[in-house]
Amino acid sequence: GAVVSQHPSWVICKSGTSVKIECRSLDFQATTMFWYRQFPKQSLMLMATSNEGSKATYEQGVEKDKFLINHASLTLSTLTVTSAHPEDSSFYICSARETSGDPYNEQFFGPGTRLTVL
Amino acid sequence: DAKTTQPNSMESNEEEPVHLPCNHSTISGTDYIHWYRQLPSQGPEYVIHGLTSNVNNRMASLAIAEDRKSSTLILHRATLRDAAVYYCILRAGANNLFFGTGTRLTVIP
């Protein structure tokens, strides 16, 4: 199956700093990528949908100025958590849908990035 | 998006079949039934999906009720590696995936 990678796999930062997380589709092109957040013992929550070459679409309640998404190529989307605070500590997961594939088919998920803000 | 209801947790003995139920009484005609699973500290993994007919793949089988208001994910022989949270998700066409609370499967050696 198709592979999605994330970098870094974990990051610890100080409160007030910004953190960038990369999501790459390794062996396929992805016009659309998705960013999720998961708090401990909870389910995944969709944060935003990232479309190559256009602005991301954010879910209700997600601050677009705090969670900056850039999808500059068909294989790379980045999520930047700006001015991170302890409440932003979470497991961030991206997923991608293959451009040439059937849109009704599966999404491929990355391994996740664990962010801890001190 | 239509909602799904799953048991919070289930247990199975290793090497035995597991039937994971999912109720989706408000499913619409265009909703596909998707199953994903998430192993600890990993991203979700696609398992199977279907619309009306039962589906089989190398990982599992999906049995869909005739009225489509429920479905069952079948793992034919549970292994310790199958211990995970299993999510049943209704997806309207090519729309986004919205995850519910899922079923935590424990496999007993």
Interface residues (C-beta under 8 A of the other chain):
Chain A: G1 V4 Q6 F34 Y36 S43 L44 M45 L46 T49 F91 I93 S95 R97 P103 Y104 N105 E106 Q107 F108 F109 G110 P111 G112 R114
Chain B: Y32 H34 Y36 Q38 S41 Q42 G43 P44 E45 Y46 H49 Y87 R91 G93 A94 N96 L97 F98 F99 G100 T101 G102
